[in-house]
Amino acid sequence: MTTTGEEISWKNAGTILRNIGMPHLDWAHGAAVNIVRQCLNTRHRPTYHQQTFLEAESPALLAYLERLAMSGDATGWRTLRDRIQYHAEFLRDGDMLPCARPWLAAIWHTLPELAGLGQCILDRPAKKTGPVPHVAPVVSETNGGTNGDDGTGDNGGRSGSAGTAAKPRPSPRLALPVVNVVLTEAEKKALDLGGDTPAEADTKNDVMRDGLEGTDGPGGMKGRGGKR
């Protein structure tokens, strides 16, 4: 049974997609845009149904927003606004078709980068504490190994050893492309990610020289009017 807050959230998500000219997308995209917008405006982390939604659809995006809120530093929120503003200017100066809410469209185009920053946060403990299972920016396809579960069943047996194979999870509705993100100095400080992340060390030169290949813009998601 959905709560009143969830019903309002999904209604807003549908409205956002229409306002940015993307009604064909799953409403999960509109919900993610709305969450980022609200977090930026209130400078608070996602809570209640918004937290539950991101835990299922994009743990990396949740990690990013939570880290910004935990930092208690307005600089971190300014870095988020700067990334969105960069996309807003790109859409304005490019050949993208106009829409009713260009700022929300810019947030949508920024989502892959925010998830990439969140993945850096999730990957950081592995560098400090030693090898641990890699945390993907989307939910695992199986129940085993998620939320710290080592794949054992309720009775202590290995899943599948007694005919209790883990059931596959449905594909996440918030499908975001994986992009290479180079952190600014302000983001490194606000997100407590001092020094280059492994991804940055491998890709910084390529990104600086060639940009992100095969994308319509900085965020890597193809929108209305984008060149293919």
N, CA and C of each residue as an Amber inpcrd file, in Angstrom:
protein
   684
   0.8380000  -1.1880000   0.0000000   0.0000000   0.0000000   0.0000000
   0.8790000   1.2460000   0.0000000   0.6440000   2.1230000  -0.9270000
   1.4510000   3.3340000  -1.0330000   0.9710000   4.3860000  -0.0360000
   1.9110000   5.1740000   0.4570000   1.5860000   6.2520000   1.3770000
   1.2340000   7.5060000   0.5880000   0.7030000   8.4920000   1.3050000
   0.3710000   9.7530000   0.6530000   1.6170000  10.4070000   0.0750000
   2.7290000  10.3320000   0.8300000   3.9810000  10.9070000   0.3490000
   4.4570000  10.2450000  -0.9280000   4.3110000   8.9240000  -1.0090000
   4.7260000   8.2090000  -2.2150000   3.8490000   8.5840000  -3.3980000
   2.5560000   8.7080000  -3.1750000   1.6410000   9.0790000  -4.2520000
   1.9710000  10.4680000  -4.7980000   2.2720000  11.3920000  -3.8850000
   2.6330000  12.7420000  -4.3080000   3.9470000  12.7220000  -5.0760000
   4.8940000  11.9000000  -4.5860000   6.2010000  11.8100000  -5.2350000
   6.0770000  11.3050000  -6.6590000   5.2880000  10.2540000  -6.8780000
   5.1340000   9.7050000  -8.2220000   4.3590000  10.6550000  -9.1300000
   3.4040000  11.3840000  -8.5630000   2.6800000  12.3670000  -9.3570000
   3.6310000  13.4720000  -9.8050000   4.4820000  13.9310000  -8.8740000
   5.4700000  14.9610000  -9.2280000   6.4540000  14.4420000 -10.2690000
   6.8270000  13.1650000 -10.1590000   7.7750000  12.5700000 -11.1010000
   7.2250000  12.6080000 -12.5190000   5.9530000  12.2530000 -12.6670000
   5.3440000  12.2970000 -13.9850000   5.2780000  13.7080000 -14.5400000
   4.9710000  14.6640000 -13.6700000   4.9090000  16.0630000 -14.0930000
   6.2780000  16.5580000 -14.5460000   7.3270000  16.1610000 -13.8070000
   8.6840000  16.5800000 -14.1570000   9.0730000  16.0630000 -15.5230000
   8.7770000  14.8020000 -15.8040000   9.1370000  14.2320000 -17.1000000
   8.4310000  14.9590000 -18.2410000   7.1990000  15.3430000 -18.0170000
   6.4930000  16.1080000 -19.0590000   7.1130000  17.4940000 -19.2190000
   7.5070000  18.1010000 -18.1050000   8.0670000  19.4480000 -18.1570000
   9.4510000  19.4970000 -18.8020000  10.1800000  18.3720000 -18.7690000
  11.5000000  18.3660000 -19.3990000  11.4470000  17.7160000 -20.7790000
  10.2510000  17.4050000 -21.2430000  10.0950000  16.8420000 -22.5780000
  10.5280000  15.4000000 -22.6950000  10.4600000  14.6430000 -21.5700000
  10.8750000  13.2360000 -21.5860000   9.7620000  12.3230000 -21.0530000
   8.5280000  12.4610000 -21.5310000   7.4340000  11.6550000 -20.9690000
   7.5740000  10.1640000 -21.2310000   8.4730000   9.7930000 -22.1730000
   8.6420000   8.3890000 -22.5100000   9.4860000   7.6440000 -21.4830000
  10.1950000   8.3600000 -20.6110000  11.0560000   7.7210000 -19.6320000
  10.2410000   7.1180000 -18.4910000  10.8390000   6.1360000 -17.8210000
  10.2170000   5.6030000 -16.6190000  10.1220000   6.7070000 -15.5830000
   9.0560000   6.7010000 -14.8100000   8.8530000   7.7420000 -13.8130000
   9.9630000   7.7690000 -12.7660000  10.7410000   6.7010000 -12.6780000
  11.8550000   6.6820000 -11.7310000  12.8410000   7.8080000 -12.0350000
  12.9980000   8.1600000 -13.3020000  13.8900000   9.2640000 -13.6650000
  13.3590000  10.5860000 -13.1200000  12.0540000  10.7880000 -13.2510000
  11.4630000  11.9980000 -12.7020000  11.5750000  12.0440000 -11.1890000
  11.4270000  10.8850000 -10.5360000  11.5420000  10.8340000  -9.0820000
  12.9620000  11.1860000  -8.6470000  13.9700000  10.6990000  -9.3770000
  15.3670000  10.9950000  -9.0330000  15.6570000  12.4850000  -9.1990000
  15.1530000  13.0770000 -10.2700000  15.3380000  14.5110000 -10.4840000
  14.7160000  15.2940000  -9.3370000  13.5240000  14.9040000  -8.9280000
  12.8250000  15.6030000  -7.8540000  13.5750000  15.4810000  -6.5320000
  14.1630000  14.3090000  -6.2710000  14.9150000  14.1020000  -5.0400000
  16.1440000  15.0050000  -5.0040000  16.8710000  15.0480000  -6.1110000
  18.0600000  15.9070000  -6.1690000  17.6620000  17.3690000  -5.9950000
  16.5810000  17.7730000  -6.6520000  16.1140000  19.1560000  -6.5360000
  15.7730000  19.4970000  -5.0890000  15.0410000  18.6070000  -4.4240000
  14.6320000  18.8810000  -3.0490000  15.8260000  18.8890000  -2.1030000
  16.7560000  17.9620000  -2.2990000  17.9370000  17.9240000  -1.4400000
  18.7620000  19.1950000  -1.6020000  18.8910000  19.6650000  -2.8280000
  19.6480000  20.8870000  -3.0780000  18.9670000  22.0930000  -2.4380000
  17.6520000  22.1430000  -2.5220000  16.9210000  23.2830000  -1.9660000
  16.9270000  23.2980000  -0.4420000  16.8510000  22.1190000   0.1790000
  16.7620000  22.0360000   1.6430000  18.0980000  21.7270000   2.3060000
  19.0710000  21.2600000   1.4900000  20.3770000  20.8410000   1.9900000
  20.2400000  19.7380000   3.0390000  19.3580000  18.8170000   2.7550000
  19.1490000  17.6590000   3.6100000  19.2330000  16.3870000   2.7710000
  19.4970000  15.2850000   3.4270000  19.5800000  13.9900000   2.7680000
  18.1830000  13.4580000   2.4470000  18.0680000  12.5140000   1.5090000
  16.7700000  11.8970000   1.2480000  16.3070000  11.0910000   2.4620000
  15.0350000  11.1380000   2.7490000  14.4790000  10.4000000   3.8830000
  13.2150000   9.6700000   3.4610000  12.7740000   8.7680000   4.3310000
  11.5230000   8.0480000   4.1650000  11.4610000   7.3560000   2.7960000
  10.3780000   7.5900000   2.0460000  10.2060000   6.8750000   0.7800000
  11.2670000   7.2530000  -0.2450000  11.8290000   8.4700000  -0.1560000
  12.8900000   8.8500000  -1.0810000  14.1530000   8.0350000  -0.8190000
  14.4830000   7.8230000   0.4410000  15.6370000   6.9910000   0.7820000
  15.4190000   5.5580000   0.3190000  14.2270000   5.0350000   0.5710000
  13.9160000   3.6660000   0.1570000  14.0170000   3.5170000  -1.3550000
  13.5370000   4.5170000  -2.0690000  13.5860000   4.4880000  -3.5340000
  15.0290000   4.4230000  -4.0290000  15.9080000   5.2780000  -3.4990000
  17.2970000   5.3020000  -3.9610000  18.0670000   4.0660000  -3.4930000
  17.7330000   3.5190000  -2.3540000  18.3850000   2.2910000  -1.9150000
  18.1610000   1.1750000  -2.9300000  16.9860000   1.1650000  -3.5380000
  16.6650000   0.1290000  -4.5220000  17.1460000   0.4800000  -5.9200000
  17.0830000   1.7580000  -6.2920000  17.3320000   2.1530000  -7.6700000
  18.7350000   2.6760000  -7.9330000  19.3350000   3.3890000  -6.9800000
  20.6710000   3.9390000  -7.1990000  21.3570000   4.2120000  -5.8610000
  21.9510000   3.1850000  -5.2400000  22.6800000   3.3800000  -3.9860000
  23.8050000   4.4050000  -4.1250000  24.3900000   4.5090000  -5.3090000
  25.4830000   5.4620000  -5.5040000  24.9770000   6.8950000  -5.4130000
  23.8400000   7.1860000  -6.0140000  23.2650000   8.5260000  -5.9300000
  22.8940000   8.8460000  -4.4900000  22.3730000   7.8580000  -3.7760000
  22.0390000   8.0530000  -2.3670000  23.2870000   8.3580000  -1.5560000
  24.3690000   7.6220000  -1.8160000  25.6160000   7.8470000  -1.0820000
  26.1350000   9.2580000  -1.3070000  26.0170000   9.7520000  -2.5250000
  26.4840000  11.1040000  -2.8410000  25.6810000  12.1500000  -2.0670000
  24.3620000  12.0500000  -2.0990000  23.5250000  13.0340000  -1.4190000
  23.6990000  12.9590000   0.0950000  23.8640000  11.7620000   0.6150000
  24.0800000  11.6210000   2.0540000  25.4070000  12.2370000   2.4730000
  26.4420000  12.0510000   1.6770000  27.7460000  12.6080000   2.0240000
  27.6950000  14.1440000   2.0210000  26.9960000  14.7240000   1.0510000
  26.8510000  16.1770000   1.0300000  26.1650000  16.6770000   2.2950000
  25.0970000  15.9780000   2.6930000  24.3610000  16.3930000   3.8810000
  25.1980000  16.2180000   5.1430000  25.9840000  15.1530000   5.2050000
  26.8010000  14.8780000   6.3860000  27.9550000  15.8540000   6.5220000
  28.4060000  16.4050000   5.4200000  29.5680000  17.2820000   5.4660000
  29.2890000  18.5700000   6.2310000  28.0310000  19.0040000   6.2170000
  27.6650000  20.2280000   6.8970000  28.3140000  21.4620000   6.3140000
  28.7980000  21.3380000   5.0860000  29.5100000  22.4330000   4.4330000
  28.7150000  22.9010000   3.2210000  28.4110000  24.1860000   3.1900000
  27.6490000  24.7220000   2.0610000  28.4100000  24.5880000   0.7570000
  29.7450000  24.4620000   0.8400000  30.5450000  24.3330000  -0.3790000
  30.1430000  23.1140000  -1.1830000  29.8560000  22.0250000  -0.4960000
  29.4640000  20.8000000  -1.1860000  28.2050000  20.9860000  -2.0100000
  27.2250000  21.6610000  -1.4390000  25.9850000  21.9080000  -2.1790000
  26.2240000  22.8570000  -3.3440000  27.1740000  23.7760000  -3.1780000
  27.5010000  24.6630000  -4.2960000  28.1280000  23.8930000  -5.4460000
  28.9200000  22.8630000  -5.1360000  29.5070000  22.0640000  -6.2130000
  28.4250000  21.3200000  -6.9880000  27.3800000  20.8830000  -6.2800000
  26.2540000  20.2410000  -6.9580000  25.5580000  21.2340000  -7.8710000
  25.3060000  22.4280000  -7.3600000  24.6620000  23.4570000  -8.1800000
  25.5240000  23.8160000  -9.3920000  26.8350000  23.8530000  -9.1940000
  27.7310000  24.1870000 -10.3060000  27.6460000  23.1460000 -11.4100000
  27.5860000  21.8680000 -11.0300000  27.4830000  20.8140000 -12.0520000
  26.1730000  20.9370000 -12.8170000  25.1000000  21.2160000 -12.1000000
  23.8060000  21.3700000 -12.7670000  23.8280000  22.5890000 -13.6780000
  24.4220000  23.6820000 -13.1910000  24.4940000  24.9060000 -13.9820000
  25.2820000  24.6900000 -15.2570000  26.3430000  23.8810000 -15.1850000
  27.1470000  23.5910000 -16.3720000  26.2860000  22.9220000 -17.4420000
  25.4610000  21.9640000 -17.0180000  24.5940000  21.2910000 -17.9780000
  23.5040000  22.2220000 -18.4860000  23.0070000  23.1000000 -17.6110000
  21.9790000  24.0520000 -18.0380000  22.5160000  24.9550000 -19.1440000
  23.7540000  25.4040000 -18.9970000  24.3590000  26.2500000 -20.0260000
  24.6220000  25.4560000 -21.2950000  25.0190000  24.1810000 -21.1480000
  25.2610000  23.3430000 -22.3190000  23.9740000  23.1510000 -23.1110000
  22.8650000  22.9120000 -22.4050000  21.5800000  22.7260000 -23.0770000
  21.1140000  24.0270000 -23.7340000  21.3780000  25.1380000 -23.0520000
  20.9520000  26.4310000 -23.5890000  21.7280000  26.7970000 -24.8470000
  23.0170000  26.5210000 -24.8350000  23.8700000  26.9120000 -25.9610000
  23.8890000  25.8740000 -27.0760000  23.4300000  24.6530000 -26.7840000
  23.4360000  23.6080000 -27.7920000  22.1760000  23.6390000 -28.6410000
  21.9150000  22.5030000 -29.2850000  20.7550000  22.4520000 -30.1740000
  19.6310000  21.6150000 -29.5860000  19.6130000  21.5000000 -28.2480000
  18.5400000  20.7610000 -27.5960000  17.2280000  21.5370000 -27.7280000
  16.1370000  20.8010000 -27.8780000  14.8430000  21.4460000 -27.9880000
  14.4690000  22.0740000 -26.6540000  13.8340000  23.2370000 -26.6620000
  13.4490000  23.8880000 -25.4050000  12.3820000  23.0920000 -24.6740000
  12.3320000  23.2690000 -23.3630000  11.3130000  22.5970000 -22.5650000
  10.8250000  23.5780000 -21.5080000   9.7770000  23.1760000 -20.7900000
   9.1600000  24.0780000 -19.8260000  10.0430000  24.3420000 -18.6160000
  10.8480000  23.3490000 -18.2140000  11.6710000  23.4970000 -17.0140000
  13.1140000  23.1010000 -17.3350000  13.8860000  23.9940000 -17.9390000
  15.2580000  23.6610000 -18.3280000  16.1600000  23.3120000 -17.1470000
  15.9220000  23.8880000 -15.9820000  16.7550000  23.5610000 -14.8140000
  16.5750000  22.1030000 -14.4110000  15.3360000  21.6200000 -14.4610000
  15.0780000  20.2110000 -14.1470000  15.6820000  19.3060000 -15.2150000
  15.6580000  19.7470000 -16.4610000  16.2940000  18.9740000 -17.5280000
  17.7920000  18.8750000 -17.2810000  18.3900000  19.9660000 -16.7990000
  19.8240000  19.9550000 -16.5000000  20.1240000  18.9870000 -15.3670000
  19.2410000  18.9050000 -14.3710000  19.4370000  17.9310000 -13.2830000
  19.4290000  16.5230000 -13.8440000  18.4920000  16.2490000 -14.7600000
  18.4140000  14.9020000 -15.3370000  19.7100000  14.5460000 -16.0580000
  20.2680000  15.4870000 -16.7970000  21.5130000  15.2360000 -17.5100000
  22.6970000  15.0880000 -16.5540000  22.5720000  15.5990000 -15.3390000
  23.6550000  15.5330000 -14.3620000  23.6350000  14.2280000 -13.5660000
  22.5320000  13.5130000 -13.5670000  22.3870000  12.3170000 -12.7370000
  23.5260000  11.3050000 -12.8980000  23.9840000  10.9970000 -14.1380000
  25.0820000  10.0250000 -14.2510000  26.3490000  10.4720000 -13.5300000
  26.6620000  11.7620000 -13.5750000  27.8510000  12.2620000 -12.8970000
  27.7040000  12.1520000 -11.3870000  26.5070000  12.4550000 -10.8820000
  26.2830000  12.3700000  -9.4420000  26.3890000  10.9290000  -8.9630000
  25.8680000  10.0050000  -9.7650000  26.0060000   8.5900000  -9.4190000
  27.4710000   8.1700000  -9.4700000  28.2380000   8.7330000 -10.4220000
  29.6610000   8.4350000 -10.5020000  30.4080000   8.9280000  -9.2800000
  30.0580000  10.1270000  -8.7960000  30.6650000  10.6410000  -7.5760000
  30.3010000   9.7640000  -6.3850000  29.0480000   9.3220000  -6.3540000
  28.6210000   8.4330000  -5.2740000  29.3530000   7.1060000  -5.3030000
  29.6480000   6.6190000  -6.5120000  30.3890000   5.3610000  -6.6160000
  31.8000000   5.5220000  -6.0770000  32.4040000   6.6970000  -6.2850000
  33.7240000   6.9640000  -5.7010000  33.6630000   6.8630000  -4.1850000
  32.5690000   7.3660000  -3.6060000  32.3910000   7.2960000  -2.1560000
  32.2400000   5.8580000  -1.7050000  31.4510000   5.0660000  -2.4260000
  31.2450000   3.6700000  -2.0600000  32.5150000   2.8470000  -2.2240000
  33.3400000   3.2140000  -3.2130000  34.5710000   2.4660000  -3.4660000
  35.6840000   2.8320000  -2.4920000  35.6090000   3.9970000  -1.8700000
  36.6950000   4.4570000  -1.0170000  36.9940000   3.5210000   0.1530000
  35.9990000   2.9710000   0.8830000  36.3240000   2.0640000   1.9880000
  37.1320000   0.8520000   1.5540000  36.9070000   0.3660000   0.3220000
  37.6440000  -0.7960000  -0.1660000  39.1370000  -0.4950000  -0.2400000
  39.4920000   0.7510000  -0.5260000  40.9000000   1.1200000  -0.6200000
  41.5440000   1.1800000   0.7500000  40.7440000   1.5360000   1.8030000
  41.2830000   1.6980000   3.1410000  41.3380000   0.3870000   3.9200000
  40.3480000  -0.4630000   3.7410000  40.2240000  -1.6330000   4.5850000
  40.5750000  -2.9400000   3.8930000  40.9140000  -2.9090000   2.6200000
  41.2700000  -4.1260000   1.9300000  40.1580000  -4.5910000   1.0230000
  40.3890000  -5.7060000   0.3260000  39.4190000  -6.1710000  -0.6660000
  38.0650000  -6.4760000  -0.0560000  37.0240000  -5.9220000  -0.6500000
  35.6490000  -6.2430000  -0.2900000  34.8730000  -6.3410000  -1.5870000
  33.7240000  -7.0210000  -1.5690000  32.9470000  -7.1300000  -2.8130000
  32.6650000  -5.7580000  -3.3840000  32.8490000  -5.6340000  -4.7030000
  32.6350000  -4.3570000  -5.3840000  31.1730000  -3.9640000  -5.2860000
  30.9160000  -2.7070000  -4.9710000  29.5610000  -2.2000000  -4.8630000
  29.2150000  -1.5050000  -6.1570000  28.2930000  -2.0790000  -6.9050000
  27.8990000  -1.5000000  -8.1850000  26.9360000  -0.3530000  -7.9540000
  26.8290000   0.5930000  -8.9180000  25.9290000   1.7200000  -8.7370000
  24.4630000   1.3550000  -8.8690000  24.1830000   0.0880000  -9.1700000
  22.8010000  -0.3580000  -9.2160000  22.6800000  -1.5920000  -8.3440000
  21.4460000  -1.9720000  -8.0500000  21.2120000  -3.1140000  -7.1900000
  21.6920000  -4.3900000  -7.8660000  22.2640000  -5.3040000  -7.0710000
  22.7260000  -6.5750000  -7.5960000  21.5710000  -7.3520000  -8.1880000
  21.8670000  -8.1940000  -9.1670000  20.8150000  -8.9560000  -9.8320000
  20.2990000 -10.1050000  -8.9900000  21.0120000 -10.4470000  -7.9250000
  20.5660000 -11.5250000  -7.0560000  20.5180000 -11.0390000  -5.6250000
  19.7830000 -11.7400000  -4.7850000  19.6970000 -11.3690000  -3.3840000
  21.0030000 -11.6090000  -2.6720000  21.7300000 -12.6630000  -3.0610000
  22.9640000 -13.0060000  -2.3900000  23.9950000 -11.9190000  -2.5450000
  24.6560000 -11.5620000  -1.4130000  25.7350000 -10.5990000  -1.4510000
  25.2920000  -9.1610000  -1.3510000  24.0050000  -8.8800000  -1.1520000
  23.5520000  -7.5140000  -1.0090000  23.3600000  -7.1990000   0.4550000
  23.5110000  -5.9020000   0.7910000  23.3450000  -5.4350000   2.1540000
  24.2010000  -6.2110000   3.1360000  25.3870000  -6.6110000   2.7010000
  26.2930000  -7.3050000   3.5870000  26.0240000  -8.7810000   3.6860000
  25.0420000  -9.3060000   2.9960000  24.7060000 -10.7190000   3.0430000
  25.7600000 -11.5090000   2.2800000  26.2360000 -12.6010000   2.8930000
  27.2700000 -13.3920000   2.2390000  26.6910000 -14.5310000   1.4300000
  25.3770000 -14.5170000   1.2470000  24.7570000 -15.5610000   0.4440000
  24.2230000 -16.7100000   1.2580000  24.3660000 -16.6470000   2.5830000
  23.8530000 -17.7230000   3.4100000  22.3780000 -17.5360000   3.6400000
  21.6590000 -18.6180000   3.7680000  20.2320000 -18.5650000   4.0170000
  19.9240000 -18.3490000   5.4750000  18.6260000 -18.3250000   5.8200000
  18.2130000 -18.0930000   7.2000000  18.6830000 -19.2020000   8.1200000
  18.8730000 -20.4090000   7.6050000  19.2720000 -21.5460000   8.4290000
  20.7730000 -21.7600000   8.4180000  21.5200000 -20.8140000   7.8950000
  22.9690000 -20.9300000   7.9060000  23.5330000 -21.6840000   6.7330000
  22.6920000 -22.2250000   5.8520000  23.1860000 -22.9580000   4.6960000
  23.4330000 -22.0380000   3.5350000  24.2750000 -22.4620000   2.5930000
  24.5190000 -21.6570000   1.4150000  23.2690000 -21.6220000   0.5580000
  22.9500000 -20.4580000   0.0370000  21.7900000 -20.3380000  -0.8370000
  21.9800000 -21.2240000  -2.0510000  20.9760000 -22.0150000  -2.3360000
  21.0320000 -22.8950000  -3.4820000  21.5150000 -24.2890000  -3.1250000
  22.1070000 -24.4710000  -1.9540000  22.6330000 -25.7760000  -1.5880000
  21.5230000 -26.7590000  -1.2700000  20.3400000 -26.2330000  -0.9180000
  19.2280000 -27.1210000  -0.5910000  18.0170000 -26.7530000  -1.4290000
  18.2800000 -26.3590000  -2.6630000  17.1820000 -26.0160000  -3.5540000
  16.5870000 -24.6500000  -3.2700000  17.3610000 -23.7740000  -2.6240000
  16.8490000 -22.4380000  -2.2930000  17.6840000 -21.3870000  -3.0040000
  17.8170000 -21.4920000  -4.3150000  18.6280000 -20.5530000  -5.0880000
  18.0650000 -19.1490000  -4.9550000  18.9740000 -18.1760000  -4.9240000
  18.5650000 -16.7780000  -4.7860000  17.7240000 -16.3550000  -5.9920000
  16.6810000 -15.6280000  -5.7180000  15.8130000 -15.1660000  -6.7870000
  16.3800000 -13.8890000  -7.4040000  16.3770000 -13.7920000  -8.7220000
  16.9040000 -12.5690000  -9.3540000  16.0250000 -11.3690000  -9.0430000
  16.6690000 -10.2260000  -8.8240000  15.9300000  -8.9890000  -8.5940000
  15.4980000  -8.4020000  -9.9460000  14.4010000  -7.6680000  -9.9640000
  14.0130000  -6.9950000 -11.2120000  15.0300000  -5.9230000 -11.5570000
  15.1660000  -5.6420000 -12.8400000  16.1070000  -4.6220000 -13.2760000
  15.6870000  -3.2670000 -12.7240000  16.6430000  -2.4690000 -12.2860000
  16.2890000  -1.1510000 -11.7680000  15.6770000  -0.2860000 -12.8620000
  14.7210000   0.5120000 -12.4710000  14.0460000   1.3820000 -13.4370000
  14.8690000   2.6220000 -13.7290000  15.7230000   3.0100000 -12.7800000
  16.5540000   4.1920000 -12.9610000  17.8800000   3.7660000 -13.5740000
  17.8760000   3.5430000 -14.8770000  19.0780000   3.0960000 -15.5800000
  19.9040000   4.3060000 -15.9840000  21.0830000   4.4490000 -15.3750000
  21.9600000   5.5810000 -15.6730000  23.2370000   5.0790000 -16.3200000
  23.7060000   5.7360000 -17.3770000  24.9660000   5.3190000 -18.0050000
  26.1360000   5.5730000 -17.0780000  27.1620000   4.7490000 -17.1920000
  28.3790000   4.9150000 -16.4030000  29.2710000   5.9290000 -17.1080000
  29.6620000   6.9770000 -16.4020000  30.5110000   8.0060000 -16.9880000
  31.7410000   8.2020000 -16.1120000  32.8200000   8.6660000 -16.7220000
  34.0350000   8.9990000 -15.9870000  33.9130000  10.4180000 -15.4390000
  34.1290000  10.5750000 -14.1480000  33.9610000  11.8760000 -13.5070000
  35.2880000  12.3100000 -12.8900000  35.7300000  13.4990000 -13.2380000
  36.9200000  14.0860000 -12.6310000  36.4550000  15.0580000 -11.5510000
  36.8320000  14.8030000 -10.3200000  36.4070000  15.6380000  -9.2110000
  37.1400000  16.9700000  -9.2020000  36.4250000  18.0220000  -8.8480000
  37.0700000  19.3070000  -8.6280000  37.6940000  19.2920000  -7.2380000
  38.5720000  20.2420000  -6.9710000  39.1980000  20.3220000  -5.6580000
  38.1490000  20.5490000  -4.5720000  37.1400000  21.3610000  -4.8760000
  36.0780000  21.6150000  -3.9040000  35.3000000  20.3460000  -3.5970000
  35.0620000  19.5160000  -4.6170000  34.3300000  18.2660000  -4.4040000
  35.1620000  17.2800000  -3.5920000  36.4590000  17.2250000  -3.8560000
  37.3170000  16.3270000  -3.0820000  37.2640000  16.6630000  -1.6030000
  37.2340000  17.9560000  -1.2960000  37.1860000  18.3750000   0.0970000
  35.8200000  18.1170000   0.7020000  34.7600000  18.4990000  -0.0110000
  33.4060000  18.3540000   0.5150000  32.9980000  16.8950000   0.6760000
  33.4690000  16.0330000  -0.2270000  33.0980000  14.6190000  -0.2100000
  34.1270000  13.7500000   0.5130000  35.1680000  14.3820000   1.0540000
  36.2280000  13.6660000   1.7560000  36.8620000  12.6210000   0.8410000
  37.2010000  13.0520000  -0.3600000  37.8190000  12.1760000  -1.3510000
  39.1450000  12.7850000  -1.7940000  39.9930000  13.1040000  -0.8320000
  41.2760000  13.7050000  -1.1500000  42.1250000  12.8040000  -2.0100000
  42.8150000  13.3820000  -2.9910000  43.6350000  12.6020000  -3.9110000
  42.7840000  12.0170000  -5.0120000  43.4470000  11.6220000  -6.0820000
  42.7260000  11.0440000  -7.2080000  42.1610000   9.6930000  -6.8290000
  40.9210000   9.4450000  -7.2260000  40.3510000   8.1200000  -7.0760000
  40.9750000   7.2150000  -8.1350000  40.8750000   5.8840000  -7.9640000
  41.4130000   4.9780000  -8.9940000  40.8850000   5.2780000 -10.3810000
  39.5980000   5.6100000 -10.4720000  39.0080000   5.8940000 -11.7900000
  39.6240000   7.1450000 -12.3840000  39.8560000   8.1510000 -11.5420000
  40.4480000   9.3860000 -12.0470000  41.8640000   9.1470000 -12.5400000
  42.6160000   8.3640000 -11.7930000  44.0010000   8.1280000 -12.1710000
  44.1010000   7.4570000 -13.5330000  43.1200000   6.6110000 -13.8520000
  43.1490000   5.8780000 -15.1180000  42.5920000   6.6810000 -16.2780000
  41.6820000   7.6250000 -15.9830000  40.9480000   8.2460000 -17.0820000
  41.1340000   9.7460000 -17.2080000  41.7970000  10.3780000 -16.2590000
  41.8720000  11.8380000 -16.2780000  42.4550000  12.3640000 -17.5860000
  43.5550000  11.7880000 -18.0470000  44.1860000  12.2850000 -19.2650000
  43.2790000  12.1330000 -20.4680000  42.6060000  10.9640000 -20.5520000
  41.7220000  10.7460000 -21.6900000  40.5450000  11.7160000 -21.6580000
  39.9860000  11.9450000 -20.4660000  38.8390000  12.8340000 -20.3580000
  39.2360000  14.2560000 -20.6990000  40.3870000  14.6860000 -20.2010000
  40.8310000  16.0490000 -20.4560000  41.1450000  16.2740000 -21.9240000
  41.6360000  15.2240000 -22.5950000  42.0410000  15.3820000 -23.9910000
  40.8680000  15.2220000 -24.9450000  40.0580000  14.1660000 -24.7250000
  39.0390000  13.8220000 -25.7040000  37.6170000  14.0570000 -25.2310000
  37.4060000  14.2760000 -23.9540000  36.0460000  14.3740000 -23.4470000
  35.4400000  12.9840000 -23.3650000  34.1520000  12.9080000 -23.1500000
  33.4560000  11.6400000 -23.0440000  32.9490000  11.2460000 -24.4160000
  33.5250000  10.2060000 -24.9750000  33.1550000   9.8040000 -26.3240000
  31.7880000   9.1530000 -26.3400000  31.1070000   9.3330000 -27.4580000
  29.8420000   8.6570000 -27.6680000  28.6960000   9.2320000 -26.8690000
  28.7870000  10.4830000 -26.4130000  27.7060000  11.0810000 -25.6660000
  27.2480000  12.3510000 -26.3440000  26.0540000  12.7910000 -25.9660000
  25.5150000  14.0310000 -26.5000000  25.8960000  15.2230000 -25.6480000
  26.4880000  14.9790000 -24.5200000  26.8200000  16.0850000 -23.6360000
  27.6420000  15.6020000 -22.4630000  27.8940000  16.4880000 -21.5020000
  28.7570000  16.1400000 -20.3770000  28.2440000  14.9520000 -19.5720000
  26.9250000  14.7600000 -19.4900000  26.3920000  13.7000000 -18.6510000
  26.2610000  12.3680000 -19.3420000  26.3550000  12.3150000 -20.6430000
  26.3270000  11.0520000 -21.3460000  24.9390000  10.4980000 -21.6260000
  23.8710000  11.2290000 -21.2990000  22.5360000  10.7270000 -21.5710000
  21.9570000  11.4890000 -22.7510000  21.3310000  10.7550000 -23.6420000
  20.8010000  11.3430000 -24.8590000  19.4060000  11.8650000 -24.6090000
  19.1980000  13.1260000 -24.9060000  17.8910000  13.7230000 -24.7010000
  17.2880000  14.1920000 -26.0020000  16.1880000  14.9150000 -25.8870000
  15.4930000  15.4050000 -27.0820000  16.3780000  16.3710000 -27.8350000
  16.4920000  16.1730000 -29.1470000  17.2270000  17.0960000 -29.9930000
  18.6920000  16.8540000 -30.0440000  19.1970000  15.8660000 -29.2630000
  20.6280000  15.6190000 -29.2570000  21.0870000  14.9250000 -30.5240000
  22.3090000  15.2210000 -30.9490000  22.8530000  14.5830000 -32.1400000
  23.2210000  13.1410000 -31.8190000  23.0230000  12.2610000 -32.7660000
  23.3770000  10.8560000 -32.5760000  24.5850000  10.5000000 -33.4190000
